[in-house]
Amino acid sequence: MTTPSAPPAPEQPAAAEQPAAPAKKGGRLLKKVGGVVVAIIVALAVKFGLPHLTGDAPVHAQAGECVTVTGPDNDPKVDTTDCSSGKPDLFKVVKVIDGTFDVNQCGAELSALAQQLNSDKFVLCLEEVAAK
């Protein structure tokens, strides 16, 4: 014959509480993947899209077009514009030299502006347009 078990003594700790049901692994994984995707999209937008949307991207003007050059010498802002606009700081692009930042290739008679657009580097050789 078996004897019944004794009631728990007061010094014995109560049974441990049941742990909460674990969160769904799929939900956590989805949040992590979603966070990574959002971070990548933001990084790509900043690198490739944001300068173009804000107008801060370098201009790869063609020979014969006119540009305005404003801002400091170490970070000029270049915008294409109509050659007859009469705006201050108006220059006509005489030639474009691709694949270099060597502003000396424009010669002493022209102003030169080195630019980079994504991985393309180029120099705009500029001639000042007289204000009207």
Disulfide bonds with the S-S distance in Angstrom:
Cys66-Cys83 1.94
Cys106-Cys125 1.90
